[in-house]
């Protein structure tokens, strides 16, 4: 294999794929990136066996071929080279030589035959969406993914493609984030699947504001192909979480008694300040609604107390409810809107956070001390 590539192109490719590589792997090949050169492209691929990320970049290929080299070493060298052009040559023993200006490096690689093959999706269902739409939907749900591995079906985002709608849901049992958007779904592409958190994190990092994403899936795998206007493409392929996602519709409260409009930034910062005065033992903040006022208080015997007061348009009966502040802060941070709405029934029923748009966030209350 022999090719010449610009430093910018190889760095773009390595940055796209290297995140997935684990430093603590028992299989040496999983610390490597596969380099596959043909025609005028260099394809870079990395995997941890659950998630695979592959990216194609432009290169002047003199001799086609493939190999694998330790990704962290390759990225470390390439990043520090001062010359904008790099020549890459690989011999039959998988020794990879890098020449750039007055610099010369040789990295010992492994045969690409040992590298896990790229997943092939048979009888797949597919849809094409703007990257910005998927990115926005994931940002509004990913924070609610459960990290409790004993409830593994909750360790990802649930995707539902039905009735010309894409719905994404994430929950950890104490809160639930849901967003849906109208999309064009053909009859045969309808279905449901759960994308694991690791793949979600990679997609959140790689999705851009422009371009399209093609989503293909079958019962145990999904592949997201991200394409921009310049023809730069990245593939994220992942195993899906097996199992049935719980019926999330049943935790969404019925008609609310009170609906209060709040300035998102102001509410967020008041909660962040109040959260400082919570502790592991008493990690709740109390929201007390009285006429045209919201009082936010936190009180923990070992730390101290906090009081915040916000002017709100509230005419209902006096009501107090307590929440874990982190759960409200996570959602408010993920939303771009200036105004949010909190809907309440009573102090024991879940609160619902909404915006003017297709988003809904259910939070379980805490006991008022």
KOLRO-443059 format. One line per 4 residues: number of its first residue (from 1); their letters; for each residue x, y, z of C-alpha. Coordinates in pm, 1 decimal, always signed. Example, Ala and Ser with C-alpha at 12.3 -4.5 7.8 and 13.67 -1.06 7.14 Angstrom:
# residues 2
1	AS	+1230.0/-450.0/+780.0 | +1367.0/-106.0/+714.0
END
This chain:
# residues 369
1	XXXX	+0.0/+0.0/+0.0 | +133.1/+341.7/-93.9 | -42.4/+678.3/-87.7 | -0.1/+1050.2/-32.0
5	XXXX	-251.3/+1237.1/+181.0 | -288.7/+1586.2/+324.0 | -241.9/+1618.4/+700.1 | -587.5/+1780.2/+724.9
9	XXXX	-764.2/+1485.4/+555.6 | -601.2/+1212.0/+764.7 | -664.2/+1408.3/+1086.7 | -1032.8/+1452.0/+992.6
13	XXXX	-1058.9/+1078.2/+934.0 | -878.7/+979.0/+1254.1 | -1079.1/+1222.9/+1468.0 | -1401.0/+1072.7/+1331.7
17	XXXX	-1311.1/+712.7/+1420.5 | -1061.6/+708.2/+1708.0 | -1305.4/+779.1/+1993.8 | -1450.0/+429.9/+1976.7
21	XXXX	-1111.9/+262.7/+2036.4 | -1068.3/+129.0/+2387.9 | -726.5/+150.7/+2551.9 | -810.5/-139.6/+2783.8
25	XXXX	-880.0/-412.7/+2531.9 | -767.3/-775.6/+2553.6 | -754.8/-801.8/+2171.9 | -460.6/-594.5/+2035.4
29	XXXX	-632.8/-556.8/+1696.1 | -912.1/-351.8/+1862.4 | -654.7/-81.8/+1952.4 | -586.5/-42.7/+1580.6
33	XXXX	-748.1/+151.9/+1300.2 | -791.0/-27.7/+969.1 | -657.5/+166.6/+669.9 | -796.3/+58.6/+333.7
37	XXXX	-674.4/+245.7/+24.4 | -816.6/+225.8/-326.1 | -882.9/+461.9/-617.3 | -861.0/+812.7/-466.6
41	XXXX	-981.3/+732.1/-114.5 | -848.3/+613.5/+217.0 | -1109.2/+438.5/+430.8 | -1041.8/+442.8/+808.4
45	XXXX	-1232.6/+202.7/+1034.8 | -1231.4/+144.9/+1412.8 | -1447.9/-86.1/+1623.4 | -1503.4/-214.9/+1978.1
49	XXXX	-1714.1/-507.9/+1840.7 | -2039.9/-335.6/+1946.5 | -2001.8/-7.4/+1759.2 | -1803.6/+41.0/+1436.3
53	XXXX	-1713.9/+382.5/+1291.5 | -1583.1/+414.0/+936.5 | -1486.4/+725.5/+743.8 | -1359.5/+786.3/+389.5
57	XXXX	-1117.1/+1070.9/+305.8 | -944.5/+1185.2/-14.2 | -596.1/+1051.8/-87.1 | -366.6/+1005.6/-390.4
61	XXXX	-336.5/+624.6/-393.7 | -36.6/+489.2/-585.6 | -82.9/+129.8/-470.4 | -408.5/-4.6/-323.1
65	XXXX	-411.2/-222.9/-12.0 | -507.8/-243.0/+354.3 | -347.9/-278.7/+697.0 | -415.8/-190.9/+1061.9
69	XXXX	-201.8/+29.9/+1289.7 | -236.7/+147.5/+1653.7 | -471.6/+444.2/+1624.1 | -343.0/+647.1/+1921.2
73	XXXX	+19.4/+625.1/+1796.7 | -76.2/+717.2/+1440.2 | -290.0/+1011.3/+1552.6 | -18.7/+1130.5/+1794.3
77	XXXX	+244.4/+1138.8/+1517.8 | +24.5/+1287.3/+1244.0 | -103.8/+1565.2/+1470.0 | +249.8/+1684.4/+1549.3
81	XXXX	+389.8/+1675.2/+1192.5 | +462.1/+2022.2/+1057.5 | +446.1/+1944.4/+684.6 | +97.8/+1955.6/+522.5
85	XXXX	+164.9/+1642.4/+308.1 | +226.0/+1288.6/+434.3 | +338.8/+983.8/+238.9 | +220.2/+649.8/+379.8
89	XXXX	+377.0/+322.1/+272.8 | +305.5/-27.1/+409.1 | +520.1/-336.5/+337.8 | +411.3/-702.1/+338.2
93	XXXX	+503.9/-733.6/+708.4 | +249.7/-456.9/+790.6 | +518.2/-211.1/+887.5 | +375.7/+135.5/+817.4
97	XXXX	+622.1/+411.9/+716.0 | +524.7/+779.5/+737.2 | +730.8/+1042.2/+554.0 | +661.0/+1412.6/+588.0
101	XXXX	+926.0/+1677.2/+513.6 | +1229.8/+1588.2/+722.4 | +1034.0/+1349.2/+949.1 | +1026.9/+971.9/+915.6
105	XXXX	+833.2/+726.0/+1133.8 | +777.0/+353.5/+1120.2 | +486.0/+194.2/+1309.4 | +441.0/-181.1/+1344.7
109	XXXX	+92.7/-285.8/+1237.7 | -114.6/-604.3/+1213.4 | -275.3/-769.9/+912.9 | -620.2/-641.8/+820.0
113	XXXX	-733.6/-1006.4/+787.4 | -755.6/-1017.8/+1168.2 | -974.6/-705.8/+1182.6 | -1345.0/-774.9/+1257.9
117	XXXX	-1545.1/-749.6/+932.1 | -1781.4/-458.2/+879.1 | -2140.0/-553.3/+971.4 | -2357.5/-636.7/+672.0
121	XXXX	-2724.9/-547.0/+701.6 | -2957.7/-785.1/+522.6 | -3323.7/-706.5/+442.2 | -3280.4/-365.0/+596.0
125	XXXX	-3540.1/-96.9/+645.0 | -3427.9/+259.8/+582.4 | -3511.8/+628.9/+605.0 | -3321.3/+944.7/+511.0
129	XXXX	-3332.3/+1251.4/+738.7 | -3153.7/+1585.3/+778.4 | -2858.3/+1545.3/+1019.2 | -2967.7/+1858.0/+1208.1
133	XXXX	-3309.0/+1702.5/+1287.5 | -3159.8/+1378.7/+1425.6 | -2895.3/+1572.2/+1618.3 | -3155.0/+1798.7/+1778.8
137	XXXX	-3380.1/+1503.0/+1871.8 | -3092.3/+1307.6/+2025.9 | -2974.1/+1606.6/+2225.0 | -3322.4/+1643.2/+2375.2
141	XXXX	-3338.3/+1278.3/+2488.5 | -2987.6/+1133.5/+2540.3 | -2940.0/+1287.0/+2888.8 | -3223.6/+1069.5/+3025.8
145	XXXX	-3066.1/+735.0/+2921.7 | -3030.8/+497.7/+3218.3 | -2679.8/+398.8/+3331.1 | -2812.4/+112.1/+3544.2
149	XXXX	-2686.7/-198.4/+3362.8 | -2935.2/-428.1/+3534.6 | -3209.1/-263.9/+3325.9 | -3020.9/-290.7/+2999.2
153	XXXX	-3320.8/-213.9/+2771.6 | -3309.9/+139.6/+2916.4 | -2936.4/+183.9/+2832.5 | -3014.3/+352.2/+2500.7
157	XXXX	-3259.2/+560.9/+2297.8 | -3576.6/+394.1/+2176.4 | -3653.7/+476.7/+1809.4 | -4005.2/+428.7/+1674.7
161	XXXX	-4081.8/+476.1/+1304.0 | -4458.2/+468.4/+1268.5 | -4744.8/+666.4/+1111.7 | -4506.2/+907.1/+935.4
165	XXXX	-4340.9/+995.4/+1263.3 | -4000.2/+935.8/+1416.2 | -4028.1/+918.8/+1796.2 | -3723.8/+903.5/+2025.3
169	XXXX	-3759.4/+814.5/+2394.8 | -3511.3/+779.4/+2680.7 | -3585.7/+701.7/+3044.4 | -3407.1/+585.0/+3358.8
173	XXXX	-3725.9/+510.9/+3553.9 | -3725.7/+843.5/+3740.9 | -3760.3/+1070.5/+3437.0 | -3853.6/+1032.8/+3072.8
177	XXXX	-3768.6/+1246.6/+2769.0 | -3971.4/+1213.2/+2449.1 | -3949.8/+1396.2/+2118.3 | -4122.8/+1323.1/+1789.0
181	XXXX	-4096.4/+1471.3/+1440.6 | -4287.7/+1410.2/+1120.9 | -4080.5/+1214.5/+869.3 | -4147.2/+1026.4/+550.1
185	XXXX	-4157.7/+656.5/+645.8 | -4249.3/+400.3/+383.1 | -4475.2/+109.8/+478.1 | -4190.4/-143.8/+476.7
189	XXXX	-3950.5/+76.2/+676.9 | -4179.0/+103.0/+980.7 | -4053.6/-49.2/+1304.3 | -3890.2/+3.9/+1643.0
193	XXXX	-3537.8/-44.9/+1777.2 | -3311.9/+59.1/+2069.5 | -2976.1/+225.1/+1994.7 | -2720.7/+177.9/+2277.8
197	XXXX	-2573.0/+475.7/+2463.2 | -2222.4/+430.8/+2318.2 | -2353.1/+464.5/+1960.9 | -2570.6/+759.3/+2067.9
201	XXXX	-2261.5/+935.8/+2211.0 | -2071.2/+881.5/+1884.7 | -2364.0/+1013.0/+1678.6 | -2401.3/+1317.9/+1904.4
205	XXXX	-2033.0/+1391.6/+1841.1 | -2039.1/+1332.7/+1463.6 | -2377.2/+1467.5/+1346.3 | -2349.1/+1809.3/+1178.6
209	XXXX	-2585.9/+2100.1/+1115.3 | -2591.1/+2033.4/+740.9 | -2617.2/+1723.5/+526.1 | -2824.4/+1406.6/+550.0
213	XXXX	-2818.2/+1086.4/+751.6 | -2939.4/+756.1/+610.4 | -3064.4/+519.9/+881.2 | -3078.3/+148.5/+796.3
217	XXXX	-3176.8/-120.0/+1044.1 | -3281.3/-481.5/+1089.9 | -3365.5/-674.6/+1406.6 | -3019.1/-667.8/+1562.3
221	XXXX	-2817.4/-395.1/+1389.5 | -2848.2/-35.0/+1274.0 | -2624.8/+172.7/+1048.8 | -2618.5/+553.4/+1026.6
225	XXXX	-2447.3/+698.7/+718.4 | -2370.8/+1070.6/+759.1 | -2307.7/+1262.2/+436.5 | -2225.2/+1629.4/+394.1
229	XXXX	-2243.1/+1849.9/+82.3 | -1874.5/+1793.4/+1.7 | -1922.3/+1417.9/-23.2 | -1746.9/+1348.7/+310.2
233	XXXX	-1918.6/+1046.0/+463.3 | -1903.4/+865.9/+798.3 | -2066.5/+534.1/+883.1 | -2166.2/+446.8/+1241.4
237	XXXX	-2281.0/+84.3/+1268.4 | -2403.0/-59.1/+1597.1 | -2551.8/-369.0/+1752.2 | -2898.7/-293.3/+1885.8
241	XXXX	-3017.6/-356.5/+2241.6 | -3237.6/-664.9/+2241.9 | -3556.0/-671.8/+2444.9 | -3888.6/-491.5/+2471.1
245	XXXX	-3889.7/-125.6/+2565.5 | -4142.6/-53.9/+2843.5 | -4475.3/+111.3/+2761.5 | -4366.1/+473.3/+2807.4
249	XXXX	-4709.0/+618.4/+2722.3 | -4853.8/+502.5/+3053.9 | -4621.1/+723.2/+3263.4 | -4720.8/+1042.2/+3083.6
253	XXXX	-4968.5/+1215.9/+3317.9 | -5319.4/+1299.1/+3204.8 | -5450.2/+1656.3/+3196.6 | -5250.4/+1895.0/+3416.4
257	XXXX	-5417.5/+2123.6/+3672.1 | -5161.7/+2404.4/+3638.7 | -4939.9/+2518.1/+3350.3 | -4672.8/+2778.4/+3424.2
261	XXXX	-4455.5/+2956.5/+3168.0 | -4093.5/+3010.2/+3276.9 | -3793.8/+3185.8/+3124.3 | -3562.3/+2889.3/+3063.1
265	XXXX	-3228.2/+3064.5/+3133.4 | -3349.5/+3232.3/+3450.2 | -3506.7/+2910.8/+3583.9 | -3194.8/+2710.0/+3493.8
269	XXXX	-2952.1/+2942.5/+3673.6 | -3172.0/+2967.7/+3983.7 | -3178.4/+2585.0/+4001.7 | -2802.0/+2560.8/+3951.4
273	XXXX	-2741.8/+2800.4/+4239.3 | -2990.0/+2620.5/+4466.2 | -2837.1/+2282.0/+4377.5 | -2506.6/+2392.0/+4534.8
277	XXXX	-2677.3/+2377.3/+4875.4 | -2801.4/+2019.1/+4835.1 | -2614.6/+1710.0/+4959.0 | -2617.4/+1336.0/+4889.6
281	XXXX	-2861.6/+1287.7/+5176.9 | -3097.8/+1571.9/+5090.6 | -3074.4/+1621.3/+4716.5 | -3407.1/+1786.2/+4644.7
285	XXXX	-3514.8/+2142.1/+4573.2 | -3864.9/+2261.8/+4655.2 | -4066.4/+2466.5/+4405.7 | -4340.6/+2664.6/+4581.8
289	XXXX	-4591.5/+2838.8/+4353.7 | -4788.9/+3130.6/+4499.6 | -4960.4/+3421.7/+4326.5 | -4720.1/+3547.4/+4053.5
293	XXXX	-4420.2/+3399.8/+4234.6 | -4207.7/+3086.6/+4230.8 | -3987.7/+3027.0/+4536.2 | -3705.5/+2774.8/+4488.8
297	XXXX	-3555.8/+2647.6/+4814.5 | -3294.2/+2391.4/+4908.4 | -3226.9/+2294.5/+5266.5 | -2977.1/+2040.7/+5391.7
301	XXXX	-2879.8/+2036.1/+5763.0 | -2513.9/+1957.3/+5689.2 | -2466.2/+2227.3/+5421.0 | -2706.9/+2515.2/+5472.1
305	XXXX	-2995.2/+2661.7/+5278.4 | -3074.8/+2842.9/+4955.1 | -3368.5/+3063.3/+4858.2 | -3443.3/+3194.1/+4510.9
309	XXXX	-3748.0/+3388.2/+4400.9 | -3873.3/+3423.3/+4040.6 | -4161.2/+3637.0/+3915.7 | -4401.0/+3415.6/+3717.4
313	XXXX	-4748.5/+3446.4/+3575.8 | -4932.5/+3218.8/+3821.9 | -5293.6/+3252.5/+3931.0 | -5367.9/+2899.7/+4057.6
317	XXXX	-5390.0/+2766.5/+4411.1 | -5075.3/+2758.7/+4621.0 | -4873.2/+2446.2/+4550.6 | -4536.6/+2300.7/+4649.0
321	XXXX	-4349.6/+2014.8/+4481.4 | -3992.8/+1883.9/+4519.9 | -3760.6/+1750.7/+4249.1 | -3405.3/+1630.8/+4216.3
325	XXXX	-3254.5/+1952.5/+4067.9 | -3017.4/+1759.1/+3840.1 | -3312.2/+1615.6/+3648.0 | -3453.0/+1961.1/+3573.6
329	XXXX	-3108.0/+2108.8/+3499.5 | -3025.8/+1831.5/+3246.5 | -3340.5/+1900.1/+3044.8 | -3317.1/+2280.1/+3061.6
333	XXXX	-2953.3/+2263.9/+2946.9 | -3042.5/+2047.2/+2646.7 | -3319.3/+2279.2/+2523.1 | -3254.4/+2583.1/+2299.7
337	XXXX	-3589.8/+2754.3/+2371.8 | -3624.9/+3084.1/+2557.0 | -3949.1/+2975.3/+2721.9 | -4047.1/+2645.7/+2884.9
341	XXXX	-4370.3/+2532.0/+3052.7 | -4405.0/+2323.9/+3365.3 | -4730.9/+2134.1/+3407.1 | -4839.9/+2008.5/+3749.3
345	XXXX	-5128.4/+1811.1/+3898.7 | -5033.5/+1798.1/+4270.1 | -4728.6/+1748.3/+4490.8 | -4727.9/+1367.5/+4449.2
349	XXXX	-4782.8/+1342.2/+4071.6 | -4503.9/+1367.3/+3813.7 | -4425.4/+1712.0/+3675.8 | -4407.1/+1762.9/+3298.8
353	XXXX	-4172.7/+2004.8/+3122.5 | -4279.5/+2116.0/+2774.3 | -4182.6/+2365.6/+2504.1 | -4366.4/+2512.5/+2205.8
357	XXXX	-4271.2/+2213.6/+1994.1 | -4268.1/+1832.3/+1989.5 | -4092.0/+1768.4/+2322.0 | -4212.3/+1634.1/+2655.8
361	XXXX	-4020.6/+1554.6/+2973.5 | -4173.9/+1372.2/+3270.6 | -4002.3/+1394.8/+3613.3 | -4100.6/+1201.1/+3924.0
365	XXXX	-4137.3/+1422.8/+4232.3 | -3949.6/+1370.1/+4559.6 | -4102.8/+1361.6/+4903.2 | -4143.5/+1703.2/+5061.1
369	X	-3946.2/+1702.2/+5384.0
END
